[in-house]
């Protein structure tokens, strides 16, 4: 599902802004919760491509088009990360690259030696 780029440098992994799209470029999910779940699954896959996992994530940034969706977005985030509890930021933006997007997620991970 979808695509996101992860770059590993000096033990750190930086995952680019990730939106909820499938392999055909279609938006996945009608709600902020569904879109966040989809975007986070794509982040997880990008991490795996460079040998990282969600347990390695130390920071997330979520850009949202409606901050009133914070609870459902936060719920999806909590379900993905569980006890990992990375430092997180959620910021409302006026729009994302596609008007159908509710959320875009970035992540930073640190690989253990």
Residue pairs with C-beta under 8 A, 6 or more apart in sequence:
1 21
1 22
1 23
1 28
1 38
1 41
1 42
1 45
2 18
2 19
2 20
2 21
2 22
2 23
2 28
2 38
2 39
2 41
2 42
2 45
3 21
3 23
3 42
3 46
4 15
4 16
4 17
4 18
4 42
4 43
4 45
4 46
5 15
5 16
5 46
6 13
6 14
6 15
6 16
6 46
6 47
6 49
6 50
6 52
7 13
7 14
7 16
7 50
8 50
8 51
8 52
8 111
11 110
11 111
11 113
12 108
12 109
12 110
12 111
13 47
13 50
13 52
13 56
13 107
13 108
13 109
13 110
13 111
14 106
14 107
14 108
15 43
15 46
15 47
15 105
15 106
15 107
15 108
15 109
16 46
16 106
17 63
17 104
17 105
17 106
18 39
18 40
18 42
18 43
18 46
18 104
18 105
18 106
18 107
19 39
19 96
19 97
19 98
19 101
19 103
19 104
20 27
20 28
20 29
20 34
20 35
20 36
20 38
20 39
20 42
20 101
20 102
20 103
21 27
21 28
21 38
21 42
22 28
27 35
27 98
27 100
27 101
28 34
28 35
28 38
29 35
29 36
29 37
29 38
29 102
31 72
31 102
32 64
32 66
32 69
32 72
32 73
32 102
32 103
33 69
33 72
33 73
33 75
33 76
35 101
35 102
35 103
36 62
36 72
36 73
36 76
36 77
36 102
36 103
36 105
37 76
37 79
37 80
39 103
39 104
39 105
40 76
40 77
40 80
40 105
41 80
43 54
43 105
43 107
44 53
44 54
44 80
47 53
47 54
47 56
47 57
47 107
47 109
51 111
52 109
52 111
53 109
54 80
54 81
54 84
55 84
56 109
56 110
56 111
56 112
57 81
57 84
57 86
57 107
57 108
57 109
58 86
58 87
58 108
58 109
58 110
59 86
59 87
59 88
59 107
59 108
60 77
60 81
60 86
60 87
60 88
60 89
60 105
60 106
60 107
60 108
61 88
61 89
61 90
61 91
61 105
61 106
61 107
62 73
62 77
62 88
62 89
62 90
62 91
62 103
62 104
62 105
62 106
63 91
63 92
63 93
63 96
63 103
63 104
63 105
64 70
64 73
64 90
64 91
64 92
64 93
64 102
64 103
65 92
65 93
65 94
65 95
65 96
65 101
65 102
65 103
66 92
66 102
67 90
67 92
69 102
69 103
70 90
73 90
73 102
73 103
74 90
77 88
86 107
96 103
96 104
97 104
